[in-house]
């Protein structure tokens, strides 16, 4: 995504063909059917324990060996189903039928269909997700996105960020929530210089915006109410900040089963879940 020629999202490091042969995160990756980490190669849903199968070779691991970011991070199965544009707006909708892939279903046996719509209008990009549950049981929902935002030609040491969150989830050394929650102590806005962030926050205010600003340029992001959790990632070694909309906290399937997390969403059989987040750039 470019605004007056300036890329506000981290771009792939090379051309499309090379990126497909050696994928890496850029743009706005989807994390599904689970976002972030699962503590151990098993998870609970509807009172039943499901075991991941590492022999299928479709799991990604973090440095601690935990399964991370689901199965669709670099999926090429999306198909464009709607495309339209006027002088005032443009949008494209793509569909992915998860239930058609046996290796995915073996890891997450809830038949479902996803539709992703990107709509650009009035200088705002809406990212809308629809998930239809075709299974005969409720489908637990712990998905998210990992957008890579940047202020081009401006060092992160000059950036200021604002996080409209109310709670902070304490994490273990492996970045798994411990179940402990504390009020967020963040100031209204704070500089990123010398600050490394990789944290899970709750109490997202859907009427406010996350933003990063530098030298008069700002990228703002608003979450819909069904994204009540945010993971914020700002590594000191990169000129990026990630405001990540999440339907639930990390390891939510297992924490919900243990009683340590009570806000896990689910999609009932035959129903469709839908939510959006919005990206706006100003000052470019």
Buried (B, 14 or more C-beta within 10 A) or exposed (E): BEBEEBEBBBEBEEEEEEBEEEEEBBBBBBBBBBBBBBBBBEBBBEEEEBEBEEEEEBBEEEEEEBBBBBBBBBBEBBEEEEEEEEEEEEBBBBBBBBBEBEEBBBBBBBBBBBBBBBBBEEEBBBBBBBBBBBBEBBBBBBBBBBBBBBBBEBEBEEBBBBBBBBBBBEBEEBBBBEBEBEEBEBEEEEBBEEEEBEBBBBBBBBEBBBBBBBEEBBBBBBBBEBBBBBBBBBEEEEBBBBBBBBBBBBBBBBBBBEEBBEEBBBBEEEEEBEBBBBBBBEBB
